[in-house]
Amino acid sequence: MVRLTGACTLCKLSSLTLKSVQARLVSKLGELVGLIPVAAAGEVVD
């Protein structure tokens, strides 16, 4: 699970950030990796 913090929490490009992180993990680990965005209390996940 991934929780974005700081300016990323409200950024409209946060889904692109998650896709980029996922692609790097797949590249480094050599296997499929799924990221699940989570929100802190009161936050909304797109």
C-alpha positions in Angstrom: 0.0 0.0 0.0 1.2 3.5 -0.8 0.3 6.7 0.9 1.4 9.9 -0.9 2.2 12.8 1.4 3.0 16.5 1.1 2.1 18.2 -2.2 1.4 14.8 -3.8 -1.8 14.3 -1.8 -3.7 16.9 -3.7 -1.9 16.8 -7.0 -4.0 15.8 -10.1 -0.9 13.8 -11.4 -0.7 11.5 -8.3 -2.1 8.6 -10.3 0.8 9.1 -12.8 3.2 9.2 -10.0 1.9 5.9 -8.7 2.2 4.3 -12.2 5.8 5.5 -12.4 6.7 4.1 -9.0 5.0 0.8 -10.0 7.0 0.7 -13.3 10.3 1.2 -11.4 9.5 -1.5 -8.9 8.6 -4.0 -11.7 11.8 -3.0 -13.5 14.0 -3.5 -10.4 12.2 -6.6 -9.0 11.6 -8.3 -12.3 8.1 -9.3 -11.4 4.6 -7.8 -11.4 3.9 -5.5 -8.5 0.6 -3.9 -7.6 0.3 -0.7 -5.7 -2.8 0.1 -3.7 -3.3 3.8 -2.9 -4.5 4.5 0.7 -5.7 7.7 2.3 -5.3 9.1 5.7 -8.5 10.0 7.6 -10.4 12.7 5.8 -8.5 12.3 2.5 -10.0 11.1 -0.8 -8.2 8.6 -3.1 -8.8 9.1 -6.8 
